[in-house]
Amino acid sequence: MPKAYWITTYHSISNIDKVNAYAKLAGPAVEACGGQYLARGIPQAVYENALAERTVLSVFPSLEAAIKAHDSPGYGKALEALSNGAIREIRIIEGVE
């Protein structure tokens, strides 16, 4: 079964305190479903139409585990804490192997 990758890209951050509150709750929710953070922070290089904003890359044992993490009550609480503190997008994709 291929692994899955959860990629979060921030377009803008308007309230860093809300982002920090979100991060404290999101980490345990992600880890509870087998997720592990591989990279997070500001990119050192961006190309084409990319923004130099916070990016987070996580890996999960399966696509189902990644979706379960996102849809979990714990992650829902993290999203409530984030509220309107940032504009971002999440993409969950299955690995090639």
Buried (B, 14 or more C-beta within 10 A) or exposed (E): EEBBBBBBBBEEBEBEEBBEBBBEBBBEBBBBBBBEBEEEEEBEEEEEEEEEBBBBBBBBBBBEBBBBBBEBEBBEBBEEBBEEBBEBEEEBEBEEE
